[in-house]
Amino acid sequence: MMSLGLSDSDLEQAFDRLAQALDAVGEDKERSFLAALALTLAGRMAGLTEVDAAIAMALRAAER
């Protein structure tokens, strides 16, 4: 998994927080929320190469 220094514990907490946020927005707004989150996080990356790498990792994870 792509990580910039987050510990396993921090990644687990991030997962839990994301799950709580998804519950809060509801099923009908999940896609919009995830798109907004992805764009927010992409905006913090150094360039499109990093964005492409993150997308590729997420696609591989989704195929499992």
N, C-alpha and C positions, 0 to 999 in steps of 0.2 A: 504494500500500500504506500502511496505517495505521502511522505510526512516531512515537514520542515522542523523537526525537533520535538513534536508532540510525543509524550510517553504513551505507552499502551493504556495506562489509566486515563490520561487526558482524552485519548481517542474514544474510549468507552464512554466517558462523560459527554463528549461531543455527540456521540451516537444517541445517548439518552436524551439530550437536549433537543436534538433534531426530531426524535420520535415525539417528544412532548409538543414541539412546535407544530408538527404535522397533525397531531390530534387536535390542537387548538384551532387550526385553520379549517379543519374539516375536509372530508373527501373531495368535495366539489371544488375546492381551491388548492388542492395539493400540487397540481401541475404548475399553476401560477406561482405559488410559493417557492417550489423547487427551482423554477426558472429564475426567479428574482434572486434567490440565494446563490445559484450558480454564477449569475452575472456579477453579483457583488464580490464573490470570491475571485472570479476571473479578473476583475478590475484591480485586484491586489497582486496579481502575478506580473512578472517582469516582461512577458511578451506572449505572442500567440503560440510559440513553440511549447511553452509550459501549459497553455490552455489545451492545445492538441494532445499533449501527453496525458493530461488529467482526463480528458474525454475518452481517450483510448483505454485508460485504466478502468474507468467506470463502465465502459462497454464490456470489457473482459469480466469484470466482477458481476455484471448483470447476466452474463451467459452461464454462470456457474449454477 
